[in-house]
């Protein structure tokens, strides 16, 4: 079974430029998460989808971040414009709906803003 | 609100000795608890999960964790460390909506 696929693995951009990350979850998983992990810290939730609906985006900086999950499958996360403080690893995860279900994580995209 | 505290930011053990990574949680109801491992430049991998069945949970690679409600703890143990166990370990609690809340992580070093 294929896992969660993210691309690109690495991205280096100049500040004020836009950047987009892509995620393909495990087939059949209705729940999709985007997390941000700063160096030396645990992942923090940016947004969570149940199918096409964003059910928790309280931690998403909406002035510069946007996300979409068309057709309830793939998802993209965009930053425009990027700031130096956005340098981090962006993790996508998916799970089946319901409590007590574990999330499966992709390898992440390491973003460096210079 | 649910939260999780990992009591040690770094643990160092010698190969072949026991491992103990400590985690305390805060929850107003019976929680779902997980331990994930993250090797350098790799994704997060589930080690084990607690879902209100047996309080002693066995995971992959010889790890296990015990849920202790009276102590609000979910410590991760392994009888004998291996060099390949060196990684970052995260204790995670899930709230009622399914949102995962991560601890700050414990870096495990294993000396030869």
Contacts between the chains, C-beta under 8 A, distances in Angstrom:
chain1	res1	chain2	res2	distance
A	3	B	43	7.8
A	4	B	43	7.6
A	31	B	98	6.5
A	33	B	100	7.3
A	40	B	105	7.6
A	41	B	104	6.1
A	41	B	105	7.0
A	42	B	90	5.5
A	42	B	102	3.5
A	42	B	103	5.6
A	42	B	104	5.1
A	42	B	105	5.2
A	43	B	44	7.5
A	43	B	90	7.7
A	43	B	102	5.1
A	44	B	102	7.3
A	45	B	99	6.2
A	45	B	100	7.1
A	45	B	101	7.9
A	48	B	98	7.7
A	48	B	99	6.4
A	55	B	97	7.3
A	56	B	97	6.9
A	56	B	99	6.1
A	91	B	43	7.3
A	91	B	44	7.1
A	93	B	44	7.7
A	93	B	100	7.9
A	95	B	98	7.3
A	97	B	98	7.6
A	98	B	98	7.3
A	99	B	32	6.1
A	99	B	94	6.9
A	99	B	96	7.2
A	99	B	98	6.3
A	100	B	32	4.8
A	100	B	49	7.3
A	100	B	51	3.9
A	100	B	52	7.6
A	100	B	94	7.5
A	101	B	98	7.3
A	102	B	34	6.0
A	102	B	46	5.0
A	102	B	49	5.5
A	103	B	46	8.0
A	103	B	100	5.9
A	104	B	46	7.5
A	105	B	36	7.8
A	105	B	43	4.5
A	105	B	44	4.1
A	105	B	45	7.6
A	106	B	43	5.7
A	107	B	41	7.9
A	107	B	42	6.5
A	107	B	43	4.2
A	108	B	43	6.2
